[in-house]
Amino acid sequence: MDGTQAGPEHNRGEQIEAAERGAARQRLLAQAEADRIPAEETTRAVPERRWRREQ
């Protein structure tokens, strides 16, 4: 035996970890969506006239 056997406990642990990763991913996506600023609400950067005059 080479120690790579997956017993029921090992498989269950992997399933729990996968579920936790999935839940964490969903929380991150929900937070990112809550923090997102719609493109319509952003403004376009326009150089100031003072900056253009100094050149």
C-alpha positions in Angstrom: 0.0 0.0 0.0 1.3 3.5 -0.9 -0.9 5.5 1.4 -3.0 7.1 -1.4 -6.2 5.2 -0.6 -9.2 7.4 -0.1 -11.3 6.1 2.8 -14.8 7.4 3.6 -13.4 9.9 6.2 -11.0 11.3 3.6 -13.6 11.6 0.9 -16.1 13.3 3.4 -13.4 15.8 4.4 -12.8 16.7 0.8 -16.5 17.2 0.3 -16.7 19.5 3.4 -13.7 21.5 2.2 -15.2 21.9 -1.3 -18.5 23.0 0.2 -16.7 25.6 2.4 -14.7 26.9 -0.6 -18.0 27.2 -2.6 -19.7 29.1 0.3 -16.7 31.4 0.6 -16.7 32.1 -3.1 -20.4 32.9 -3.0 -19.8 35.3 -0.1 -16.9 37.0 -2.0 -19.0 37.4 -5.1 -22.0 38.8 -3.2 -19.7 41.3 -1.4 -18.1 42.3 -4.7 -21.5 42.9 -6.3 -22.6 45.0 -3.3 -19.5 47.1 -3.6 -19.7 47.5 -7.4 -20.2 50.9 -8.8 -22.3 50.9 -12.0 -20.6 52.3 -15.1 -23.4 54.9 -15.5 -22.5 56.4 -12.1 -18.8 56.9 -12.8 -17.5 60.1 -14.4 -15.0 60.4 -17.2 -11.6 61.9 -16.3 -11.1 65.2 -18.0 -7.7 67.0 -17.7 -7.8 70.3 -16.0 -7.1 73.4 -18.0 -4.3 74.5 -15.6 -2.5 71.3 -16.4 -2.8 71.8 -20.2 -1.6 75.4 -19.9 1.6 74.5 -18.1 2.8 72.3 -20.9 
